[in-house]
Amino acid sequence: MLQRTIVSADTALRRMAKALRLHTLRGRAVFVDGYNTLITTQSLLAGYPVYLCDDGFLRDTRGFFKSYKTSRISSCAFSEILDLLAHAGPARVEVLLDQQISRSGELAKEVRRLMAERDLPGEARCARDVDHQLKTCGSIVASSDGNVIDAASNVIDLPAQIARGRGISPLLVE
């Protein structure tokens, strides 16, 4: 079930104004909201519904959070994300994964391996306070979490970039 969060027109416009395109990442640091980006990309690639919301960001409705379990498609989804980032050429990528989710350490290790394969500079690590770190990093943030977007100066919606590149049209929330 899609939990609708209606945002004001002002909030939607502010969020859209912060959204960057892929080419603007070149030479800059990018912090990735690991599970947020992974689960939406995974939903997109597996054919589950993804929605273009009224603030211009792509979101899924699968709501895993602490019950999330990695699968074969997790690696494929992160490969897509990292291929996109490698193509964009950021100076550094920091993938942050919620420590509270089971097997986050194993996923961080897999992401580090995938980053090394692409010569993508940066780190994948687990943290208890991912949202806080994203809100205060002062760099570009890849997330579709409204609270994170509101606090960040610049954001990028990587799953939306992947959808655009693959010609996948999300459903619209009206």
N, C-alpha and C positions, 0 to 999 in steps of 0.2 A: 504494500500500500504506500503510495506517495504521500509523504507528510509535507503538505504545502506550507511554506513559510513565505508569507507575503511581505515584501519589503516595499517601502515607500518609493515613489518615483525618484526622489532625491538620492536615496541610498543606492538604488539601481544605477543611476547615472554616475555616482561617485565610484562605484565598483567598476563599471565599464570604462571609466576614464583611466583607471589604474592598469587595465589589461594591456599587456604588451604582445607584440607579434614575435615570432621566433627569431627573426633576423636581429632584433635588438639585444639578444643575449650574448652576442659575440664579444669576447674579452671581459665579460662581467661574471661575478659570482652569482650562483643560483642555489637556493635552498629548496629542497623538494619535500613536500608533505607526503612521505613515503606511502603510507597505507591509503590515504585519501586519493592520491593519484593512481596508485596501483589498482585499487578496487574499481574505480570508475573506468580505467583503461581495460581491465579484465572484463567488466560487464560489456563494454563496447565491443571488444573482440569476440566474446562468446555469444553475442547476439541478444543479450538481455537489454531491456529498455534503458535508454539513457535520455535525459531530458535537457533541452536548452531552456534554462530558467529565465525569469523576467529580469535578472541582473546580468544576463549575457554569459553565464557560466554553465558548463555542462555538469550534470549530476546524475548519479544512479540512485536506485531505490532499494538496493539489496541490504543495506544496514547491518553489516557484519560486526564491526567494531571488535570487541574483545573475543568474540567467538570465531573470528576469521581463521581459516586454515589455508596454508599455501597449497598449491597444486601445480601440475605441469604448466597450466596456462599462466600461473604467476610469473614464471621465468620468461615465458613468451611476452607477457605484458611489459615486464621490466625491460626486456630486450628492445621492444618498440620505443619505450620511453627514452632509454639510453641512446638508441640509434638517432632519435630525434635531437637529443641534446648534443651528441657528438657532431652531428651535421651543423648545429647552430654555433658551435665553437666557443662555449663559455670558458672563462679563465679557470673556474673551479665549480664543482658540483658537490653539494652536501645533501645526502639523502638521509632524512631523519625518520626513524621507525619507532613506534610506541613500544617501549620496553615491556609494558603490561600485557601485550599480546603474545600468546604462546609462540615459541620458535622464532621470535624476532631476531635473535642473534644469528640463527642459521640463515635467515633471509638476508640479513646485513652482509654476511660472508658471501652469499651468492651474488648480491648486487656488487660488492667489491670486485669479485671475479669478472663479472660482466663489464664493469667499468674498465678494468685492466685490459680486457680484450679489445676495447675500443680506444685505448690510450686516453681515456677521459679523466682529467685530473680531479681529485677530490676524495671524498670519503663517504661511506655508508655506515651509520652508527645508530645505536639504540639510545633512547632517552626517555625519562619519566615525564618530561615537560615539553613535549614536541611543540604544542601550540604556542606556548610562551616563547620558546626559542625562535619559532618562525615569526612571531609578532615583533620580536625585538632584534632580529638579526641585521636590519638595515640594508639588506640586499634584496634582489628579486626573489620572490617566493612563488613556487609552483603549487597551487592549491585551489580548491573550489569551496573550501570551508568559509562561510560568510564572516565568521568572527575573525579569522586569520586575514581574509581579504581586507576587512575594514581597518585593521591595524597596520597592514603592510603599505609601503609606499608604492611599490610596483609588483604586479602579479602576472603570472602566465598560466593559462589553462592548457596544460599539455594534452589531456585527453581530447579536448576540442581540436587541437592542432593535428592530432592523430586521425580523428574523425574526418577532418577537412582533407587531409592527405590521402585518405583511403576512399573518399567519396561517400562516407556514411552520414546519412541525415538523421540527426536526433529528433525525438518527439518534442513538440513544443508544449510548455506549460502556459496555459492562458488564464 
